[in-house]
Amino acid sequence: MQNKIPLVSIVLPTQNRAHSLYKSIDSVINQSFEDWELFVIDNFSTDDTPKLMKKYCKQDSRIHYFSVPKSKEEGITDYLNLGVSKARGKYIARMDDDDYWYCKDKLKKQVEFLDNNKDYCVVGGGVILIDNEGKHLFKYFKKESDDEIRKFMLFSNPFTHTTVLFRKEVINKVGGYPPGIIEDWNLWLRMGKEGKLYNFPEYFACYKTAGQNLSFRIQRKQAKRILTLIKGFKKDYPNYKKAYFLNLSQYIYTYLPEFIRKPLQSFMFYLKRTNF
């Protein structure tokens, strides 16, 4: 039974987050869909992560743990691609070490959808944003239909990474996750050229984001990279000029005086998340 190839492979990169990692893993174990394998890719954690993972691996043979050296590349691309390379499943899901799946039927619903809709390659869902204490801040859905997603594809990331399920054959076809700190959006833009996209109008994950708390220096760097990213796909998706203007405005915003930026920060984060 242990040699049976699972239908879904889940990739979870982590580093020094044993205090929240257990909740992420438990939300996988508690899924109603059970035909999965989980790869926890650890960047040499110095907290209790190795001890925690030893316990999980002993309890559940579907869970696999790898401790790997720090990547020379920026971001988590190398860890994600390592997990994808080890994946045996037809479908791949993502989990982050400070998020967890809210809906116990997430995988079941997404697997059924992809099984029944061969022309779709990525599916996601809605998100409940939480703070460090797990308190619900607000909820949002991404654009649902393929047409709507494509219409706004260049405005903002069309999927929340923790909610997705996608076909392994398609990510292999487009060359895996690209390097950089917006590797997921880049991946969806490339996968969207290979198949259709969909977001369930259901809340699939509780998502803790540091995006609104990043330093403005890092936000500026990321905003600049977004402009470069969407420029590379301007011929593949509609509304490029409008999308470029929106993201250019966000880039300019990072140069405003601090007394103007701070009061607007949470509002702008909420506005973009709930509208695009």
LOZA-492606 format. One line per 8 residues: number of its first residue (from 0); their letters; for each residue z, y, x of C-alpha. Coordinates in Angstrom, 2 decimals, always signed. Layout:
BEGIN
NUM) a) Z/Y/X | ...
This chain:
BEGIN
0) mqnkiplv) +0.00/+0.00/+0.00 | +0.77/+2.34/+2.89 | -2.81/+1.98/+4.19 | -4.31/+3.16/+0.90 | -6.32/+6.35/+1.40 | -4.77/+9.13/-0.72 | -6.89/+11.36/-2.92 | -5.15/+14.60/-1.87
8) sivlptqn) -4.06/+15.77/+1.59 | -1.62/+18.68/+1.81 | -1.39/+20.88/+4.91 | +1.84/+22.78/+5.60 | +2.24/+24.82/+8.82 | +5.79/+25.86/+9.71 | +8.03/+27.43/+12.32 | +11.82/+27.91/+12.16
16) rahslyks) +12.10/+27.93/+8.39 | +14.22/+24.86/+7.69 | +16.23/+27.00/+5.27 | +13.21/+27.24/+2.92 | +10.97/+24.37/+4.06 | +12.96/+21.78/+2.12 | +12.18/+23.54/-1.17 | +8.46/+23.58/-0.35
24) idsvinqs) +8.47/+19.85/+0.38 | +10.58/+19.01/-2.67 | +8.04/+20.79/-4.89 | +5.37/+18.45/-3.51 | +7.49/+15.35/-4.00 | +8.24/+16.40/-7.58 | +4.56/+16.62/-8.56 | +3.53/+14.37/-11.46
32) fedwelfv) +0.44/+13.45/-9.41 | +1.62/+11.06/-6.68 | -1.54/+10.06/-4.78 | -1.08/+12.46/-1.85 | -0.18/+12.72/+1.83 | +1.60/+15.69/+3.40 | +1.07/+16.93/+6.96 | +3.77/+19.28/+8.25
40) idnfstdd) +2.43/+21.00/+11.38 | +5.36/+22.53/+13.29 | +4.94/+25.16/+16.00 | +7.88/+23.92/+18.13 | +10.69/+25.01/+15.82 | +14.08/+25.56/+17.46 | +16.11/+25.39/+14.24 | +16.92/+22.28/+12.16
48) tpklmkky) +13.28/+21.64/+11.22 | +12.85/+18.49/+13.41 | +16.06/+17.01/+11.99 | +15.03/+17.85/+8.44 | +11.58/+16.35/+8.90 | +12.98/+13.15/+10.41 | +14.93/+12.67/+7.19 | +11.92/+13.34/+4.96
56) ckqdsrih) +9.60/+11.06/+6.93 | +12.15/+8.26/+6.72 | +12.53/+8.70/+2.97 | +8.83/+9.01/+2.09 | +5.98/+7.36/+4.02 | +3.50/+9.87/+2.55 | +5.03/+12.64/+4.69 | +3.88/+13.09/+8.31
64) yfsvpksk) +5.33/+15.45/+10.90 | +3.66/+16.90/+14.00 | +5.28/+19.26/+16.49 | +2.57/+21.10/+18.43 | +2.50/+23.80/+21.15 | +1.91/+27.44/+20.31 | -1.74/+28.20/+19.68 | -3.63/+30.57/+21.97
72) eegitdyl) -5.38/+31.95/+18.89 | -3.82/+34.59/+16.68 | -2.52/+33.40/+13.34 | -2.24/+29.85/+12.01 | -5.90/+28.78/+12.06 | -5.43/+26.11/+14.74 | -2.54/+24.53/+12.83 | -4.52/+24.51/+9.60
80) nlgvskar) -7.56/+22.96/+11.24 | -5.36/+20.32/+12.87 | -4.04/+19.39/+9.45 | -7.54/+19.33/+7.97 | -8.75/+17.09/+10.82 | -5.99/+14.58/+10.06 | -6.54/+14.70/+6.31 | -7.91/+11.52/+4.76
88) gkyiarmd) -8.06/+12.81/+1.20 | -11.12/+13.85/-0.77 | -9.27/+17.06/-1.67 | -7.08/+19.37/+0.40 | -4.18/+21.49/-0.83 | -2.14/+24.10/+1.01 | +1.55/+24.81/+1.13 | +3.49/+27.46/+3.05
96) dddywyck) +7.02/+26.97/+4.33 | +8.54/+29.78/+2.25 | +6.66/+29.08/-1.01 | +6.85/+26.26/-3.52 | +4.87/+24.85/-6.42 | +6.24/+26.04/-9.74 | +4.14/+23.78/-11.97 | +4.82/+20.02/-11.66
104) dklkkqve) +1.33/+19.26/-12.98 | -0.51/+21.54/-10.52 | -2.20/+18.76/-8.54 | -2.87/+16.64/-11.63 | -4.70/+19.45/-13.41 | -6.68/+20.53/-10.36 | -7.74/+16.99/-9.40 | -8.92/+16.33/-12.97
112) fldnnkdy) -10.89/+19.58/-12.92 | -12.67/+18.86/-9.62 | -13.30/+15.24/-10.62 | -14.98/+16.44/-13.81 | -16.83/+19.44/-12.34 | -18.76/+18.34/-9.27 | -20.37/+21.77/-8.78 | -16.98/+23.42/-8.12
120) cvvgggvi) -15.50/+23.40/-4.63 | -12.30/+25.51/-4.83 | -9.73/+25.90/-7.61 | -6.58/+28.02/-7.62 | -4.09/+29.42/-10.10 | -1.57/+32.08/-10.99 | +1.43/+33.18/-8.94 | +5.02/+34.24/-9.47
128) lidnegkh) +5.99/+36.65/-6.71 | +9.57/+36.18/-5.52 | +11.93/+38.01/-3.19 | +14.04/+36.54/-0.36 | +16.69/+35.40/-2.83 | +14.15/+33.67/-5.05 | +14.32/+36.28/-7.80 | +11.10/+36.63/-9.80
136) lfkyfkke) +9.53/+40.06/-9.19 | +6.30/+39.87/-11.15 | +3.56/+37.43/-12.16 | -0.19/+37.70/-11.81 | -3.38/+35.78/-12.39 | -6.46/+36.01/-10.21 | -9.93/+36.29/-11.77 | -10.60/+33.06/-13.67
144) sddeirkf) -14.29/+32.23/-14.07 | -16.82/+31.79/-11.28 | -18.76/+34.85/-12.48 | -15.67/+37.06/-12.49 | -14.46/+35.78/-9.12 | -17.82/+36.54/-7.52 | -17.92/+39.99/-9.09 | -14.69/+40.90/-7.31
152) mlfsnpft) -15.00/+38.58/-4.28 | -15.28/+41.46/-1.81 | -12.54/+43.60/-3.35 | -9.63/+41.32/-2.59 | -8.76/+37.74/-1.64 | -9.81/+35.72/-4.74 | -7.23/+32.95/-4.26 | -3.58/+32.74/-3.33
160) httvlfrk) -3.53/+30.16/-0.56 | -0.55/+28.16/-1.86 | -2.29/+27.55/-5.19 | -5.62/+26.12/-4.00 | -7.17/+22.68/-4.03 | -10.59/+22.31/-2.39 | -13.08/+19.67/-1.32 | -12.74/+18.42/+2.24
168) evinkvgg) -16.48/+17.81/+2.55 | -17.15/+21.49/+1.87 | -14.63/+22.90/+4.37 | -16.08/+20.53/+6.95 | -19.57/+21.75/+6.08 | -18.67/+25.42/+6.68 | -16.86/+24.67/+9.96 | -13.18/+24.76/+8.94
176) yppgiied) -10.84/+27.73/+8.97 | -12.13/+30.62/+11.09 | -9.87/+32.38/+13.63 | -7.99/+35.52/+12.58 | -5.26/+36.69/+10.24 | -7.39/+36.67/+7.08 | -8.63/+33.14/+7.64 | -8.25/+32.07/+4.00
184) wnlwlrmg) -10.32/+34.89/+2.45 | -12.99/+34.29/+5.09 | -13.01/+30.60/+4.15 | -13.43/+31.26/+0.40 | -16.32/+33.64/+1.11 | -18.09/+30.91/+3.04 | -17.21/+28.09/+0.63 | -18.35/+30.23/-2.30
192) kegklynf) -21.89/+29.97/-0.91 | -21.66/+26.17/-1.23 | -20.20/+25.76/-4.72 | -18.52/+27.34/-7.73 | -14.97/+28.74/-7.89 | -12.23/+28.73/-10.52 | -8.66/+29.93/-11.08 | -6.49/+28.32/-13.75
200) peyfacyk) -4.79/+30.84/-16.06 | -1.49/+29.09/-15.34 | +1.32/+29.84/-12.90 | +1.11/+27.24/-10.17 | +3.28/+28.62/-7.35 | +6.21/+30.84/-6.45 | +5.01/+32.98/-3.61 | +7.13/+34.93/-1.17
208) tagqnlsf) +5.02/+37.54/+0.57 | +5.75/+39.71/+3.57 | +2.55/+41.67/+2.96 | +4.25/+44.69/+1.46 | +6.84/+44.67/+4.25 | +4.48/+44.48/+7.23 | +4.62/+47.40/+9.63 | +1.92/+49.98/+9.00
216) riqrkqak) +0.51/+49.30/+12.46 | -0.14/+45.67/+11.46 | -1.37/+46.71/+8.01 | -3.85/+49.07/+9.64 | -5.12/+46.32/+11.91 | -5.51/+43.96/+8.98 | -7.21/+46.61/+6.80 | -9.73/+47.24/+9.58
224) riltlikg) -10.48/+43.53/+9.86 | -11.02/+43.31/+6.10 | -13.70/+45.99/+6.33 | -15.47/+43.97/+9.02 | -15.09/+40.76/+7.00 | -16.61/+42.01/+3.75 | -19.43/+43.75/+5.61 | -20.51/+40.34/+6.87
232) fkkdypny) -20.93/+39.07/+3.30 | -22.43/+42.16/+1.66 | -25.70/+40.34/+0.94 | -23.96/+37.29/-0.54 | -21.77/+38.91/-3.22 | -22.14/+41.91/-5.58 | -20.38/+45.31/-5.60 | -20.20/+45.67/-1.84
240) kkayflnl) -20.15/+49.49/-1.84 | -17.32/+49.69/-4.38 | -15.35/+47.01/-2.54 | -15.87/+48.74/+0.79 | -14.66/+52.06/-0.66 | -11.52/+50.41/-2.08 | -10.64/+48.75/+1.20 | -11.58/+51.85/+3.21
248) sqyiytyl) -9.10/+53.77/+1.06 | -6.45/+51.22/+1.91 | -7.26/+51.61/+5.60 | -7.02/+55.42/+5.38 | -3.73/+55.05/+3.52 | -2.11/+53.52/+6.62 | -2.62/+56.85/+8.42 | -0.73/+58.91/+5.84
256) pefirkpl) +2.69/+60.35/+6.75 | +5.56/+57.93/+6.22 | +7.20/+60.03/+3.50 | +4.05/+59.61/+1.40 | +3.40/+55.96/+2.21 | +6.82/+54.49/+1.51 | +7.20/+55.52/-2.15 | +3.68/+54.27/-2.89
264) qsfmfylk) +3.88/+51.00/-0.99 | +5.23/+48.67/-3.69 | +3.09/+50.26/-6.39 | -0.14/+49.87/-4.40 | +0.73/+46.27/-3.58 | +1.33/+45.54/-7.28 | -1.84/+47.38/-8.33 | -4.15/+45.43/-6.06
272) rtnf) -2.53/+42.08/-6.78 | -2.72/+42.44/-10.54 | -6.21/+43.96/-10.78 | -8.27/+42.16/-8.16
